[in-house]
Amino acid sequence: MPFLLLAVLQLAALPLLAQVPAIVPPGRGELLYTTHCIACHTTQVHWRDKRVATDFANLVAQVGRWQKNTGLDWSSEEVLDVARYLNGTIYRFPDRTQRQQG
């Protein structure tokens, strides 16, 4: 009988567990940015009036430029991941690049 009660309680708790949001690990773009860029590029640099990035393509170019200037040697995918992270959290430019489905 205690086993049956335990089974019923577990089944009753399933809807509650389904409502708990999953913890989403940070993406590669966020990790790269917070590891290599945020020391110099606080959010203030992204909100300034004369910011250089004016669209998504230019944002990608700026991320590529600065990673080269600092000797990071990122791949084009890593540059794009950082640009997408910044775009999703700050800039909100239309992203017309195709995302690879994995």
C-alpha positions in Angstrom: 0.0 0.0 0.0 2.8 2.6 0.8 4.2 1.8 -2.7 0.9 2.6 -4.3 0.6 5.9 -2.4 4.1 6.9 -3.4 3.3 6.1 -7.1 0.1 8.2 -7.0 2.0 11.1 -5.4 4.7 11.0 -8.0 2.2 11.0 -10.8 0.4 13.9 -9.2 3.6 15.9 -9.0 4.5 15.5 -12.7 2.5 18.5 -13.9 4.2 20.7 -11.4 7.7 19.5 -12.5 6.8 20.2 -16.1 6.2 23.9 -15.2 9.6 24.4 -13.8 11.7 26.2 -16.4 14.9 24.5 -17.5 18.1 26.2 -16.8 19.6 27.1 -20.2 23.4 27.1 -20.3 25.0 30.1 -21.8 25.7 29.9 -25.5 29.2 30.1 -27.1 28.7 33.7 -28.1 27.9 34.7 -24.6 30.8 32.7 -23.2 33.3 34.2 -25.7 32.0 37.8 -25.0 32.1 37.5 -21.3 35.5 35.8 -21.3 37.3 38.1 -23.8 35.4 41.3 -24.4 33.4 42.5 -21.3 36.6 43.7 -19.5 36.8 46.6 -22.0 33.3 46.6 -23.6 30.7 47.2 -20.9 27.2 47.8 -22.0 27.9 51.5 -22.1 30.0 51.1 -25.2 27.1 49.5 -27.0 24.6 52.2 -26.0 26.7 55.3 -26.9 25.3 57.7 -29.5 28.1 57.3 -32.0 28.3 53.5 -32.0 30.0 52.0 -35.0 27.6 49.1 -35.5 24.6 50.3 -37.4 23.2 47.0 -38.8 23.8 43.3 -38.3 26.4 42.9 -41.0 28.4 45.8 -39.6 28.1 44.3 -36.1 29.6 41.1 -37.4 32.4 43.1 -39.1 33.1 45.0 -35.8 33.3 41.8 -33.8 35.6 40.3 -36.4 37.8 43.4 -36.4 38.2 43.6 -32.6 38.9 39.9 -32.2 41.7 40.2 -34.7 43.0 43.4 -33.0 43.3 41.5 -29.7 44.8 38.4 -31.3 42.0 36.0 -30.5 42.0 34.2 -33.8 38.3 33.2 -33.7 36.6 31.2 -36.4 34.0 32.9 -38.5 31.4 30.8 -36.6 32.7 32.2 -33.3 32.5 35.8 -34.6 29.0 35.2 -35.8 28.0 33.6 -32.4 29.3 36.7 -30.5 27.6 39.0 -32.9 24.3 37.1 -32.5 24.7 37.2 -28.7 25.2 41.0 -28.8 22.4 41.4 -31.3 20.0 39.4 -29.2 20.8 41.2 -26.0 21.5 44.7 -27.1 21.2 45.8 -30.7 18.2 43.9 -32.1 19.2 44.4 -35.8 17.5 42.1 -38.3 19.7 39.1 -38.7 19.4 37.9 -42.3 22.1 35.3 -42.1 21.0 31.7 -42.3 21.4 29.7 -39.1 22.6 26.1 -39.4 20.4 23.5 -38.1 22.3 20.9 -36.2 
